[in-house]
Amino acid sequence: MDSLLLEVAVHAAHDVAGAIEGGADRLTLESPADGADLSPDLAAAGATLRESDVPVRIMLRLNDSFTTTGGEFNRLVGLGEEYLALGAEGLVLGFLDADLEVDTETCRALTAALPGVPWTFHGAFDSALDTRRAWRDVVGLPGLTAVRTGGSSRGLAHGYDELLARCQESPEVAALAMPSAGLVAEQVPWFARAGVTQFHLGPQARPGGSAKAWVDASYVRSWRSLLDDL
């Protein structure tokens, strides 16, 4: 089996050392705010990128909903360009429409404005009304390399069986799926056998799962060892 990618969410430059020392292959930078992960300011982005010698993707999201407006869209493009100029390897974004379907039009427009940039569809994906249709909608989106998912809006504690089944039946889904919300160690071998090659750590990388705790190298290392043993 090829090496499995381990991605770790960081909130600031102080999280970088623990993530990299623990064996993270890629980082995502996001700023927690009132229960939503939003875009960090440019100073935080620059400081984090200077600390990291592994690829960093940065959250491109300005409000706590999964939609955007025309005016905000222009701000997202500009912010994305600034993150990339600072050295970001890619971006994290995603939109749903009023019917809770993947807003492919907005996703395509934004990625067309930032051509050639690899990106991850964030957890908005799990709030789509019809997940089977949502997977059909995202497969083939330009630049998309990962979908951060728990298989359900309530995370893998509820969505594990469904997500595993989709990965087993569809190589295209397995290639994009990046299990995240509520991921536990026991689930990893089953996902790997189904063809999943990337995994995301959020609270799992922090003592007590607290956003106030810094990313801990020993926590990350335990996951790195698990993936390497496979």
PEFEN-V370815 format. One record per backbone hydrogen bond with DSSP energy under -0.5 kcal/mol. CO is the residue of the C=O (numbers start at 1). NH is the residue of the N-H. E is the energy in kcal/mol with one decimal. If there is no record, write none. Layout:
CO_NH_E + CO_NH_E
//
This chain:
5_7_-0.6 + 5_199_-2.3 + 6_25_-2.8 + 6_26_-1.5 + 7_201_-2.8 + 8_28_-2.0 + 10_30_-2.1 + 12_15_-1.7 + 13_16_-1.3 + 13_17_-0.5 + 15_19_-1.8 + 16_20_-2.7 + 17_21_-2.9 + 18_22_-1.7 + 19_23_-0.5 + 19_24_-2.4 + 20_23_-1.1 + 25_55_-0.6 + 26_8_-2.1 + 27_57_-2.9 + 28_10_-3.2 + 28_30_-0.6 + 29_59_-2.7 + 30_32_-0.7 + 31_38_-2.6 + 33_36_-1.8 + 36_33_-2.8 + 36_38_-0.7 + 38_31_-3.0 + 41_45_-2.3 + 42_46_-2.7 + 43_47_-2.3 + 44_48_-2.3 + 45_49_-2.5 + 46_50_-2.0 + 47_51_-1.1 + 48_52_-1.0 + 55_27_-2.6 + 56_89_-2.3 + 56_90_-1.3 + 57_29_-2.7 + 58_92_-2.2 + 59_61_-0.6 + 61_39_-2.7 + 66_96_-2.7 + 69_73_-2.6 + 70_74_-1.4 + 71_75_-1.3 + 72_76_-2.4 + 73_77_-2.2 + 74_78_-2.1 + 75_79_-2.6 + 76_80_-2.8 + 77_81_-2.3 + 78_82_-1.9 + 79_83_-2.6 + 80_84_-2.3 + 81_85_-2.1 + 82_86_-1.6 + 83_87_-0.7 + 83_88_-2.1 + 84_87_-0.8 + 89_118_-0.5 + 90_58_-1.7 + 91_120_-2.2 + 92_60_-3.4 + 93_122_-1.9 + 95_103_-2.6 + 97_100_-2.0 + 100_129_-2.9 + 101_97_-2.7 + 102_104_-1.9 + 103_107_-2.2 + 104_108_-2.9 + 105_109_-2.2 + 106_110_-2.6 + 107_111_-2.3 + 108_112_-2.0 + 109_113_-1.5 + 110_114_-0.8 + 112_115_-0.6 + 114_117_-1.2 + 116_118_-0.5 + 118_91_-1.7 + 119_145_-2.5 + 119_146_-1.0 + 120_93_-2.7 + 120_122_-0.6 + 121_148_-2.7 + 122_125_-2.0 + 123_126_-1.3 + 124_127_-2.0 + 125_128_-1.6 + 129_131_-0.6 + 130_134_-2.4 + 131_135_-2.3 + 132_136_-1.7 + 133_137_-2.3 + 134_138_-1.9 + 135_139_-2.0 + 138_141_-2.5 + 141_144_-1.7 + 143_119_-2.1 + 146_121_-2.7 + 147_149_-0.6 + 147_178_-2.5 + 149_180_-1.8 + 152_155_-2.0 + 155_158_-1.8 + 155_159_-2.4 + 156_160_-1.5 + 159_163_-2.6 + 160_164_-2.9 + 161_165_-2.2 + 162_166_-2.2 + 163_167_-2.2 + 164_168_-2.3 + 165_169_-1.8 + 166_170_-1.4 + 170_174_-2.3 + 171_175_-2.1 + 172_176_-1.0 + 173_176_-0.7 + 173_177_-2.9 + 174_197_-0.6 + 176_147_-2.8 + 177_198_-0.5 + 178_149_-1.5 + 179_200_-2.4 + 180_183_-2.8 + 181_156_-2.9 + 184_187_-1.7 + 184_188_-0.7 + 185_188_-1.1 + 185_189_-0.6 + 187_191_-2.1 + 188_192_-2.8 + 189_193_-2.2 + 190_194_-1.2 + 191_196_-2.3 + 192_195_-1.5 + 197_5_-3.0 + 198_179_-0.6 + 199_7_-3.0 + 201_9_-2.6 + 202_205_-1.7 + 203_206_-2.2 + 205_216_-2.7 + 206_209_-2.8 + 207_210_-1.4 + 210_213_-1.1 + 214_207_-0.6 + 216_220_-2.1 + 217_221_-2.8 + 218_222_-1.5 + 219_223_-1.1 + 220_224_-2.5 + 221_225_-2.7 + 222_226_-1.6 + 223_227_-2.5 + 224_228_-2.6 + 225_229_-2.2 + 226_230_-0.7 + 227_230_-0.7
//
